[in-house]
Amino acid sequence: MKETTVRFIVKTQYVKDLSFEGPSSALKILQCKSSPTADIKTDVAISKEEGMDNTYEVVLFFRVKSSIDKEDLFLVDLAYAGVFSFEEMEQKKMENKEEFLLFTQGAALLFPFARHIIASTISSAGFPPVVISPINFSDLYLLKKSDNGTPS
């Protein structure tokens, strides 16, 4: 019996949505004795592309909110997406594996680009960049799966 190798292909990646709000001046950091805090939330969504076999969109969502002394400094929302496909996929062998691969590997491939966009956007606004630590997307997948039965 011949083994079929599945190829996981990145078709494209792009900024789907990006917004920055800076209600406070970057000078606020210099005026305060305390350090700013950052609250970072992330999520992943997967959708099948209609009319395209084995092609999916993975969207990595980030919300970064920073404050200092209970005053908001800035808010960044980013939706960074990639279109992925599987080639030479045998349905019997891949049942339910697409979701896991897309959520973990797809998101992991998008992550460095999203992190760079966020850091660049924040520093372009005059604030010190927020460096987002690496994310274990396998753990995030399992957490979401246990919370509501479906990760996306």
Contacts in CASP RR format, 6 or more apart in sequence:
PFRMAT RR
TARGET T0000
AUTHOR 0000-0000-0000
METHOD contacts of the structure
MODEL  1
MKETTVRFIVKTQYVKDLSFEGPSSALKILQCKSSPTADIKTDVAISKEE
GMDNTYEVVLFFRVKSSIDKEDLFLVDLAYAGVFSFEEMEQKKMENKEEF
LLFTQGAALLFPFARHIIASTISSAGFPPVVISPINFSDLYLLKKSDNGT
PS
4 88 0 8 1.000
4 89 0 8 1.000
4 90 0 8 1.000
4 93 0 8 1.000
5 88 0 8 1.000
6 86 0 8 1.000
6 87 0 8 1.000
6 88 0 8 1.000
6 89 0 8 1.000
6 93 0 8 1.000
6 94 0 8 1.000
7 86 0 8 1.000
7 87 0 8 1.000
7 88 0 8 1.000
8 84 0 8 1.000
8 86 0 8 1.000
8 101 0 8 1.000
8 105 0 8 1.000
8 106 0 8 1.000
9 84 0 8 1.000
9 85 0 8 1.000
9 86 0 8 1.000
9 87 0 8 1.000
10 82 0 8 1.000
10 83 0 8 1.000
10 84 0 8 1.000
10 106 0 8 1.000
10 109 0 8 1.000
11 55 0 8 1.000
11 82 0 8 1.000
11 83 0 8 1.000
11 84 0 8 1.000
11 85 0 8 1.000
12 82 0 8 1.000
12 83 0 8 1.000
13 80 0 8 1.000
13 81 0 8 1.000
13 82 0 8 1.000
13 83 0 8 1.000
13 109 0 8 1.000
13 110 0 8 1.000
13 113 0 8 1.000
14 80 0 8 1.000
14 81 0 8 1.000
14 82 0 8 1.000
15 78 0 8 1.000
15 79 0 8 1.000
15 80 0 8 1.000
15 81 0 8 1.000
15 117 0 8 1.000
16 59 0 8 1.000
16 79 0 8 1.000
16 80 0 8 1.000
16 81 0 8 1.000
17 77 0 8 1.000
17 78 0 8 1.000
17 79 0 8 1.000
18 76 0 8 1.000
18 77 0 8 1.000
18 78 0 8 1.000
18 79 0 8 1.000
18 117 0 8 1.000
18 121 0 8 1.000
19 75 0 8 1.000
19 76 0 8 1.000
19 77 0 8 1.000
20 74 0 8 1.000
20 75 0 8 1.000
20 76 0 8 1.000
20 121 0 8 1.000
20 122 0 8 1.000
20 125 0 8 1.000
21 74 0 8 1.000
21 75 0 8 1.000
22 72 0 8 1.000
22 73 0 8 1.000
22 74 0 8 1.000
22 75 0 8 1.000
22 125 0 8 1.000
23 72 0 8 1.000
23 73 0 8 1.000
23 74 0 8 1.000
24 68 0 8 1.000
24 71 0 8 1.000
24 72 0 8 1.000
24 73 0 8 1.000
24 74 0 8 1.000
26 73 0 8 1.000
26 125 0 8 1.000
26 126 0 8 1.000
26 127 0 8 1.000
28 68 0 8 1.000
28 71 0 8 1.000
28 73 0 8 1.000
29 36 0 8 1.000
29 68 0 8 1.000
29 73 0 8 1.000
29 127 0 8 1.000
29 128 0 8 1.000
32 68 0 8 1.000
32 69 0 8 1.000
34 68 0 8 1.000
34 69 0 8 1.000
35 68 0 8 1.000
36 66 0 8 1.000
36 67 0 8 1.000
36 68 0 8 1.000
36 73 0 8 1.000
36 127 0 8 1.000
36 128 0 8 1.000
37 66 0 8 1.000
37 67 0 8 1.000
37 68 0 8 1.000
38 64 0 8 1.000
38 65 0 8 1.000
38 66 0 8 1.000
38 130 0 8 1.000
39 63 0 8 1.000
39 64 0 8 1.000
39 65 0 8 1.000
39 66 0 8 1.000
39 67 0 8 1.000
40 62 0 8 1.000
40 63 0 8 1.000
40 64 0 8 1.000
40 130 0 8 1.000
40 132 0 8 1.000
41 61 0 8 1.000
41 62 0 8 1.000
41 63 0 8 1.000
42 60 0 8 1.000
42 61 0 8 1.000
42 62 0 8 1.000
42 63 0 8 1.000
42 135 0 8 1.000
42 140 0 8 1.000
43 60 0 8 1.000
43 61 0 8 1.000
44 58 0 8 1.000
44 59 0 8 1.000
44 60 0 8 1.000
44 61 0 8 1.000
44 103 0 8 1.000
44 107 0 8 1.000
44 137 0 8 1.000
44 140 0 8 1.000
44 141 0 8 1.000
44 144 0 8 1.000
44 151 0 8 1.000
44 152 0 8 1.000
45 58 0 8 1.000
45 59 0 8 1.000
45 61 0 8 1.000
45 152 0 8 1.000
46 56 0 8 1.000
46 57 0 8 1.000
46 58 0 8 1.000
46 59 0 8 1.000
46 99 0 8 1.000
46 102 0 8 1.000
46 103 0 8 1.000
46 151 0 8 1.000
46 152 0 8 1.000
47 56 0 8 1.000
47 57 0 8 1.000
47 59 0 8 1.000
47 152 0 8 1.000
48 55 0 8 1.000
48 56 0 8 1.000
49 55 0 8 1.000
49 56 0 8 1.000
49 57 0 8 1.000
49 83 0 8 1.000
52 85 0 8 1.000
54 85 0 8 1.000
54 86 0 8 1.000
54 87 0 8 1.000
54 89 0 8 1.000
54 98 0 8 1.000
55 83 0 8 1.000
55 84 0 8 1.000
55 85 0 8 1.000
56 83 0 8 1.000
56 84 0 8 1.000
56 85 0 8 1.000
56 98 0 8 1.000
56 102 0 8 1.000
57 81 0 8 1.000
57 82 0 8 1.000
57 83 0 8 1.000
57 84 0 8 1.000
58 81 0 8 1.000
58 82 0 8 1.000
58 83 0 8 1.000
58 84 0 8 1.000
58 102 0 8 1.000
58 103 0 8 1.000
58 106 0 8 1.000
58 107 0 8 1.000
58 110 0 8 1.000
59 79 0 8 1.000
59 80 0 8 1.000
59 81 0 8 1.000
59 82 0 8 1.000
60 78 0 8 1.000
60 79 0 8 1.000
60 80 0 8 1.000
60 81 0 8 1.000
60 107 0 8 1.000
60 110 0 8 1.000
60 111 0 8 1.000
60 114 0 8 1.000
61 77 0 8 1.000
61 78 0 8 1.000
61 79 0 8 1.000
62 76 0 8 1.000
62 77 0 8 1.000
62 78 0 8 1.000
62 80 0 8 1.000
62 114 0 8 1.000
62 118 0 8 1.000
62 132 0 8 1.000
63 75 0 8 1.000
63 76 0 8 1.000
63 77 0 8 1.000
64 74 0 8 1.000
64 75 0 8 1.000
64 76 0 8 1.000
64 118 0 8 1.000
64 122 0 8 1.000
64 130 0 8 1.000
64 132 0 8 1.000
65 72 0 8 1.000
65 74 0 8 1.000
65 75 0 8 1.000
65 76 0 8 1.000
66 72 0 8 1.000
66 73 0 8 1.000
66 74 0 8 1.000
66 75 0 8 1.000
66 122 0 8 1.000
66 127 0 8 1.000
66 130 0 8 1.000
67 73 0 8 1.000
73 127 0 8 1.000
74 122 0 8 1.000
74 125 0 8 1.000
74 127 0 8 1.000
76 118 0 8 1.000
76 121 0 8 1.000
76 122 0 8 1.000
78 114 0 8 1.000
78 117 0 8 1.000
78 118 0 8 1.000
78 121 0 8 1.000
80 110 0 8 1.000
80 113 0 8 1.000
80 114 0 8 1.000
80 117 0 8 1.000
81 110 0 8 1.000
82 106 0 8 1.000
82 110 0 8 1.000
84 102 0 8 1.000
84 106 0 8 1.000
86 94 0 8 1.000
86 98 0 8 1.000
86 101 0 8 1.000
99 151 0 8 1.000
99 152 0 8 1.000
100 141 0 8 1.000
103 137 0 8 1.000
103 140 0 8 1.000
103 141 0 8 1.000
103 151 0 8 1.000
103 152 0 8 1.000
104 137 0 8 1.000
104 138 0 8 1.000
104 141 0 8 1.000
105 137 0 8 1.000
106 137 0 8 1.000
107 135 0 8 1.000
107 137 0 8 1.000
107 140 0 8 1.000
108 135 0 8 1.000
108 137 0 8 1.000
111 134 0 8 1.000
111 135 0 8 1.000
111 137 0 8 1.000
115 131 0 8 1.000
115 132 0 8 1.000
118 129 0 8 1.000
118 130 0 8 1.000
118 132 0 8 1.000
119 129 0 8 1.000
119 130 0 8 1.000
119 131 0 8 1.000
119 132 0 8 1.000
120 129 0 8 1.000
122 128 0 8 1.000
122 129 0 8 1.000
122 130 0 8 1.000
123 129 0 8 1.000
140 151 0 8 1.000
141 151 0 8 1.000
144 150 0 8 1.000
144 151 0 8 1.000
144 152 0 8 1.000
145 151 0 8 1.000
END
